[in-house]
Amino acid sequence: MAGRIKIIRDTVVYKGWSTLRQYIISYTRRDGSKEKQTREIYDSGDGAAVLMYDPSNRKIILIRQFRLAALLNGHPTGFIIECPAGMLDQMHPEATIIKEIKEETGYEVTQVEKIYEAFATPGAHKEKIHFYTTAYDPSMLVASGGGDISEQEDIEVLEYNYDDIPGLLDDGSIMDAKTIILLLWAWKKLL
């Protein structure tokens, strides 16, 4: 595979919304010695995320939705503030995020700018996130947003001023890593 790593066995442990595979690999250490390692890796596919910003009115759009994993890991309600995002589901990242923007926020944009790619949690998940930004203005609002009911989404659209960005980051309001990454971009580029 990648020089020092050879996959010995790849077993599907579970397949549902995501797939859990167990890998047994032969790993060659830097000193040349070899060892077998066992790792479980989740694969729910890659994703795309976007920071929407209105340069004329100096606003950004975020969303709030329920996340069971957050609730199970100590968040008091499970409703967290995030940027619009979605899984690629065999689509190109740019097409995915344009679709997600409309579904989740009701805004119809035609162009997005890719700024980063990053692995979400590479110790246990295969997911790579494609990060985008896009400008919007009130004339682009064509629907109510709120998500896709067939995907069991129930999304609240939130609008913040540029000046709110440092506070959102500093006060712990944002607990979603992809959103923190995009807000740090905004802090650097928009403020």
N, C-alpha and C positions, 0 to 999 in steps of 0.2 A: 504494500500500500504506500506508505509515505516513508520509505527508507528504513526507519528504525521500528516500524510497526507492521505486524502481519496479523490479519484476522484469522483466527483458528476456527472459531465457531460463531455463528450468527443465528440466534433462535428468537422467534416471535413468542413473547410471553403473554401478551394481550393485544387484541385489536378491537378498537371501538372508535370513539371520536378521535382518539390519538392511538398510536401504536407504541407499545413498550417492547423493546428488543433487548436481549441479553447478548453481549459480545464477550467472547474470550479471545484475548489477543496475546501475541508474543511481543513483548516490549524490550527493545535493546536500550539499556541505560547508557548514559554518557561515558561510563567507564568501560563499555563493551560487554558487560554481563547482561544476561537475558533473564527475564522473568515473565510468568504468565499473570495477566491481570483480568479480572472480571468486572464488567461495567454494564449497568442498565441505562439505556438511553431512550428517552421519550421522543417521538416524532409526531408532531401535530401539524407539520408543514411550516413553511416560511410565512412571514407576515409583512405588512406595510403599515406605517404610521405617519401622521401628518400634523404639522402645526399650521393652522389657518390664521392669517393675520390681515387686518384691515389697516393699510397704511394711512388712509385719509382720516379715519376716526380713531386711530391708535388703539385698536382693540384686537383681542385674540378670542378664538372659540375653543372651548374644552367641553367635555361631556361628563356626565355622571351616570354610572350604571352599576348594577349589582355584580359582584365577583365572589363566588362561593369560596374560592381559595383564600381570599383576603379575610373573609369572616372566620373561616376555620383556623386562620393563623393570627387571630387576636384583634383584627379590626372590629371596632364596636358595632358597626352596622353592615359591613360588606359593600356599601355603596361608596365607590371611590371615584375620584376625579381623574380623568385621563384625556389624552388627545384622541381624535378619531383614528381608528385602526381596524385592521381585519386580516384574516388569513387569505393567502393567495388563491387557494383552491384551483390550482392549475392555470390561473390567469397571470398575465404579466404584472409585476408590482405596480407600475404606473396606472394601468387600467383598474387594478384592484382598489387603489386608494381613491381614485376619482369616483368609483362606484360607492365606496364606503362613505365618502364625504356627503354624497347626496342622500344615501339611506339614513345616515346617523344624524346629520345636521339640517338637511333640506336645501343646502346650497349646491348649485350646479357650477362646477369649475371645469375648465377645459385644459388647463395647464398646471402642472406641478413641477417643482424643482427638487431633484434628488440631492441630498446633502451628505448622507452617510449610509453605510451598511454595517451592521454589528450583530454578533451572536448574542442572544438574549441571556442564556445561562449555560454556557458550553460544558459545564461539568456534568450535566445530566440531560440537557435538551438539545436537540439538533437545530432548533429554530434559528433562522437568521432574519433580522428585521431590516427592512428597507425604509429609511427615514426620508421624509419629504417635507417641503414647506409650500404654501400657496397663498397668494393674496386673494382676498375676497372683498366684496362690498355688498351693501344691502340689496342692490338690484339683482344679485345672483340667487336670492332666496326664492325657490320655486316650489317647495313643499314644506310640510311641517317637520320633517325629520323624525327622530325618535327611534329609528332602527327598523329592522325587518322582522315583523311579527312571526314569520315562518321560521326565523332563527331564534325565536324566543327573546328578542331584544326589547328592552324598555328603557330608552335612553332619554335623559334630560339634557338639553342643550344649554350651555352656560357661556356668557360673554364676559370677558374681563378687560380692563384697561391695561395698556402696556405697563403703567406704573404699578399694577398689582403683581407683576411677575416676580420681583424679588421677595415679596412677602409670601407668595404661594410656595416658593422654594424654601424660604427660611422658617416658616411656621409649621412645617410638616403637613400642610394641606394635601400635598401631592406625594403619594406613596407608590406610584407606578413608575418604574425605571425608564420606560420609553418616553414618558411625558417629561420626566426630569431632564433627560437628554435634550429634548426639543426645547424646553423652557430655558435651559442653559444657552442653547444656540440663540434664542430670542433675546436673552439678557445681553449677550455679546453683540448681536447684529441690530436689534431694534431699539434698544435704549440709548 
